[in-house]
């Protein structure tokens, strides 16, 4: 099997989509699957669209590139579209429509949460076969080795981390934690460390800020803490809380987006209005939630195996999918000639 993943992989900290592509690639290669990141080969079995927007640095090919490939090069390729983004996440108004349009060429669609799938179904996405596959982090890096649970005679150390600095990443929650530490009630109880980028002009008065980290350095920094908080609003999935859970930290997670699907049973759900109350509840029952992290199920191997199972099943239906595609997309001789010229001389 040859799989093409539509991600321009970056080194260092670069967000969850980049980590997804790295983890999936490693798993496939370990299972004797050939992995490429373009459409140059003529014998690709599975094309995985991860970012169809040409303007994105993480995109290595768009849905239009894929459409031309299956029209003129290999109609038997199976097209899978992974969707992990939406307008609701950053208060935009164009992402959903664009992804729904790009999705018209997909044979099957994979969403990162049921919450996200339902958004797109409600807005008219027409993929016939939909899956939900939860994201996961690399257990070789993010694990509870050397993690030390909270000792109640000490301050409880809270952390979070984000690559993006959009306000919806949860900064209202993090500011509230910072403000609590400034009160006499909490000053001798809490410490808060934020790892990653923050919005311009935002200042924390009682917290520690660390520049973005990745890999082992990030895991080691997370494990210096006892408790994790994610206030990310309308997050389709997120990798940050998964990495923290795999490192052993109980989670305080906001009741928003797809995150509750990942964190239910492994922490406490909160709203902005009851954050302080839930923090008190977490401190009281800390040992219970720390113990739960030992069996946290979401990891990159589990995720990748589900992807491979979907790929294998889809390949069995490639004749059906190619037949349906021929009916939908008519070949145009002029467009084909232009595409073949561009492919030969500019790829």
KAFENQUI-V219096 format. One record per pair of residues at least 24 apart in sequence whose ideal C-beta (glycine too) atoms are under 8 Angstrom apart, sorted by the first residue. I is the first residue (numbers start at 1). J is the second residue. D is the distance in Angstrom with one decimal. If there is no record, write none. Layout:
i/j/d
I/J/D
I/J/D
This chain:
i/j/d
1/33/5.1
1/34/7.0
1/45/5.0
1/46/6.9
1/311/6.9
1/312/7.8
1/315/7.2
2/33/7.5
2/34/4.4
2/35/7.8
2/36/6.7
2/41/6.6
2/43/6.0
2/44/5.2
2/45/5.2
2/46/7.6
3/28/5.9
3/33/5.8
3/34/7.1
3/35/5.5
3/36/7.5
3/44/7.4
3/45/6.7
3/46/4.6
3/47/7.9
3/48/6.4
3/311/6.6
4/35/7.7
4/36/4.9
4/37/6.6
4/38/6.7
4/39/6.2
4/41/7.6
4/44/4.9
4/46/7.2
4/47/5.1
4/48/6.8
4/61/7.8
5/35/6.4
5/36/7.7
5/37/5.7
5/48/4.9
5/50/6.4
5/60/7.7
6/37/7.3
6/47/7.3
6/48/6.1
6/49/5.1
6/50/4.7
6/51/6.3
6/52/7.5
6/59/6.4
6/60/5.2
6/61/4.9
6/62/8.0
6/66/7.8
7/37/6.4
7/50/4.8
7/51/6.7
7/58/5.7
7/59/7.5
7/60/5.8
8/37/7.0
8/57/6.5
8/58/5.5
8/59/6.3
8/60/4.5
9/37/6.9
10/57/7.6
10/58/7.3
12/212/8.0
12/214/5.4
13/163/5.5
13/196/7.7
13/212/4.1
13/213/6.2
13/214/4.0
13/218/7.4
14/58/7.6
14/163/6.5
14/214/7.6
15/58/7.8
15/163/4.4
15/164/6.6
15/239/7.9
16/84/7.2
16/135/6.7
16/163/7.8
16/237/7.2
16/238/6.4
16/239/3.8
16/240/7.7
17/50/6.4
17/51/6.7
17/58/5.6
17/84/6.3
18/58/6.3
19/137/7.2
19/138/7.9
19/239/5.6
20/50/7.4
20/82/7.7
20/84/7.5
20/135/6.3
20/239/7.7
20/303/7.9
21/50/6.4
23/136/7.2
23/137/7.4
23/138/5.5
23/300/3.6
23/303/7.2
23/304/6.3
24/300/7.5
24/303/7.4
24/304/5.0
24/307/6.0
26/138/7.8
26/300/8.0
27/300/6.8
27/301/6.3
27/304/3.5
27/305/7.3
27/308/7.4
28/304/7.0
28/308/6.7
31/308/6.7
33/308/7.3
38/347/7.7
39/65/5.9
39/66/7.1
39/69/4.7
39/73/7.5
40/347/5.8
42/73/5.5
42/74/5.8
43/74/6.9
44/69/7.7
44/74/6.2
44/77/5.1
45/76/7.9
45/77/6.5
45/78/6.6
45/311/7.7
45/315/5.9
45/318/7.9
46/77/7.0
46/78/5.1
46/80/6.2
46/311/4.8
46/314/6.9
46/315/6.8
47/77/5.3
47/78/7.1
47/79/5.1
47/80/7.1
48/80/5.0
48/81/7.9
48/82/6.3
48/307/8.0
49/79/6.8
49/80/7.1
49/81/4.5
49/82/6.9
49/102/7.0
49/106/6.7
50/82/5.3
50/84/8.0
52/81/7.8
52/98/7.5
52/99/7.1
52/102/4.0
53/98/6.6
62/102/7.5
63/101/7.9
63/102/3.8
63/103/7.7
63/104/8.0
63/105/5.4
66/105/6.0
67/105/5.0
67/329/6.5
68/335/7.8
68/339/4.8
70/105/7.6
70/322/7.6
70/325/6.2
70/329/7.9
71/329/5.8
71/331/5.6
71/336/7.3
71/339/7.9
72/331/7.2
72/336/5.1
72/339/5.6
72/340/6.6
73/343/7.9
75/322/4.6
75/325/6.6
75/326/6.9
76/318/5.1
76/319/7.5
76/322/5.4
77/318/7.6
78/107/5.5
78/108/7.6
78/311/7.4
78/314/4.4
78/315/5.7
78/317/7.5
78/318/5.3
78/321/6.0
79/105/5.9
79/106/5.1
79/107/4.9
79/108/7.8
79/321/7.6
80/106/6.6
80/107/6.8
80/108/5.2
80/109/7.4
80/110/6.3
80/310/6.8
80/311/7.1
80/314/6.5
81/105/8.0
81/106/3.8
81/108/7.5
81/109/4.9
81/110/7.2
81/127/7.2
82/109/7.8
82/110/4.6
82/111/7.9
82/112/7.5
83/109/6.3
83/110/7.2
83/111/5.4
83/112/7.3
83/116/6.6
83/120/6.6
83/236/7.9
84/111/7.7
84/112/4.5
84/116/7.3
84/135/7.6
84/236/5.3
84/237/6.2
85/236/6.6
86/116/6.1
86/119/5.7
86/120/7.7
86/234/7.2
86/236/6.0
88/119/6.8
88/234/4.0
88/257/7.5
89/166/7.8
89/168/6.2
89/233/7.6
89/234/4.9
89/235/6.3
89/236/6.5
89/257/7.5
90/166/5.2
90/168/6.0
91/168/6.8
96/120/7.0
96/123/5.7
99/125/8.0
100/124/6.4
100/125/5.0
100/126/7.9
103/127/5.7
104/328/7.9
105/325/7.7
105/329/7.7
107/314/6.3
107/317/7.6
107/321/4.3
107/325/7.8
108/310/6.8
108/314/5.6
110/307/7.3
110/310/6.8
111/236/7.7
112/236/5.1
112/237/3.7
112/258/6.5
113/236/5.5
113/237/5.2
113/257/7.3
113/258/2.8
113/261/5.2
113/262/7.7
114/258/7.2
114/261/6.2
115/236/7.1
115/257/5.8
115/258/4.1
115/261/6.6
116/236/4.3
116/237/7.5
116/257/7.9
116/258/5.6
129/314/7.9
131/306/7.8
131/310/5.9
133/303/5.9
133/306/4.7
133/307/6.4
133/310/7.5
134/237/6.8
134/261/7.2
134/262/6.3
134/298/5.1
134/302/8.0
134/303/6.5
135/237/4.7
135/238/7.6
135/239/6.0
135/242/6.2
135/262/7.9
135/298/6.9
135/303/6.0
136/242/6.1
136/298/4.5
136/299/4.1
136/300/4.3
136/301/7.1
136/302/5.6
136/303/4.0
136/304/7.8
137/239/6.1
137/242/4.9
137/243/4.6
137/246/5.4
137/298/7.8
137/299/6.2
137/300/5.8
138/299/7.5
138/300/5.0
139/246/6.4
139/299/4.9
139/300/7.1
139/301/6.7
141/215/5.8
141/216/5.8
141/219/5.3
142/219/5.1
142/222/7.8
142/242/7.6
142/243/4.5
142/246/4.1
142/247/5.5
143/219/7.5
143/246/5.9
143/247/6.8
144/223/7.8
144/246/7.2
144/247/5.9
144/248/3.5
144/293/6.9
144/294/7.0
146/220/7.9
146/223/6.0
147/223/4.5
147/247/5.7
147/248/3.7
147/249/7.3
148/223/7.7
148/226/7.8
149/226/6.5
149/248/7.2
149/286/7.4
149/287/7.3
149/290/4.6
150/226/3.7
150/227/6.9
150/286/5.5
150/290/7.4
152/286/7.7
155/188/7.0
155/189/6.1
155/190/6.4
155/191/5.1
156/189/6.5
156/190/6.1
156/191/7.4
156/226/5.2
156/227/5.7
156/283/6.3
156/286/7.6
157/191/4.7
157/192/7.8
157/193/6.9
157/224/6.9
157/225/4.2
157/226/5.0
157/227/7.0
158/190/6.3
158/191/6.8
158/192/4.9
158/193/7.4
158/225/6.4
158/226/7.4
158/227/4.8
158/228/7.2
158/229/5.6
158/252/7.9
159/192/7.1
159/193/4.6
159/194/7.3
159/195/6.5
159/221/7.7
159/222/6.2
159/224/7.8
159/225/4.0
159/227/7.6
159/228/6.0
159/229/7.7
159/244/7.6
159/249/7.6
160/194/6.1
160/195/7.2
160/228/6.3
160/229/5.2
160/230/6.0
160/231/7.5
160/240/6.7
160/244/8.0
161/194/7.3
161/195/3.7
161/196/4.9
161/212/7.8
161/213/7.4
161/218/6.8
161/221/8.0
161/222/7.0
161/240/5.4
161/243/7.8
162/195/7.9
162/196/4.4
162/197/6.9
162/232/7.4
162/240/6.1
163/196/5.8
163/197/6.5
163/212/5.9
164/196/8.0
164/197/6.8
165/196/7.6
165/197/4.0
165/198/5.6
165/199/5.0
165/200/7.8
166/199/7.7
167/199/6.1
168/232/6.8
168/233/4.2
168/234/6.4
168/235/7.9
169/231/7.6
169/232/5.3
169/233/7.8
170/229/7.7
170/230/6.0
170/231/2.7
170/232/4.6
170/233/6.7
170/254/6.7
171/198/7.2
171/199/6.4
171/202/6.5
171/231/7.3
172/231/6.4
172/272/6.0
173/229/6.4
173/231/2.7
173/254/6.3
173/272/6.6
173/275/6.4
174/204/7.5
174/207/7.6
174/229/7.4
174/231/6.2
175/202/7.8
175/204/7.4
176/272/6.9
176/275/5.8
176/276/7.9
177/207/7.4
177/229/6.7
177/275/7.7
178/204/4.6
178/205/6.1
178/206/5.2
178/207/4.8
179/206/7.7
180/276/6.5
180/279/7.6
181/206/3.9
181/207/6.9
182/206/4.9
189/283/7.8
193/221/7.8
193/224/7.8
193/225/6.4
195/221/6.0
195/222/7.6
218/243/7.2
219/243/7.0
219/247/5.9
222/247/4.9
222/249/6.7
223/247/5.1
223/248/7.1
223/249/7.8
225/249/6.4
226/286/7.6
227/252/6.8
227/282/6.7
227/286/7.5
228/252/7.0
228/267/7.7
229/253/7.6
230/254/6.6
230/259/6.2
230/263/7.9
231/272/7.9
232/256/7.2
232/257/7.0
232/259/6.4
233/257/6.8
235/259/5.3
237/262/6.7
238/262/7.5
242/298/5.4
242/299/7.9
245/293/5.4
245/296/4.4
245/298/7.5
246/293/7.9
246/296/6.0
246/298/7.9
246/299/6.4
248/290/6.9
248/293/4.9
248/294/7.4
249/290/8.0
249/293/6.8
250/282/6.5
250/286/6.5
250/289/3.5
250/290/5.4
250/292/7.3
250/293/6.3
251/289/7.7
252/278/6.3
252/279/6.8
252/282/6.0
262/298/6.1
265/292/6.3
266/292/5.1
266/293/6.0
266/296/5.7
267/292/7.9
